[in-house]
Amino acid sequence: MNRRKLASQGIKVRVTAEKAKHPARLDEFRIEVETPVALSEEDQNGVAAAAHRCLIHNTLLNPPHIELAVKHVALSGL
């Protein structure tokens, strides 16, 4: 939004997803952007480009490495 000098006041973003099985996960994400004013095609393309550069979008497209550690901690004083 800032690149195009668009006002961000009144803009709403809604993200929904469907639950998938095998393996259980979220799938079929949908992003809806509501603007209080009509945007030109160029500005709509800019909003779409910004959404494709966002942190969450990039994380979902390039899954992070996930490390799991299971540790036994002895309880003391019992």
C-alpha angles and dihedrals in degrees: 000000000000095000091061095039091239118162111247095197111115095013115134126195121197123187121191132174139186123236113243131194135221093065104018109240145125115277141166097043117198124194119198121188117195118196127192091223133041113264127215117243088255092054091046088053089050092052090049091049090050091052090051090053096049122120096244094047091051092046092053092048093046107035114215125239108262119204121196123198122185111194133184113223116191114224113231130205097029 
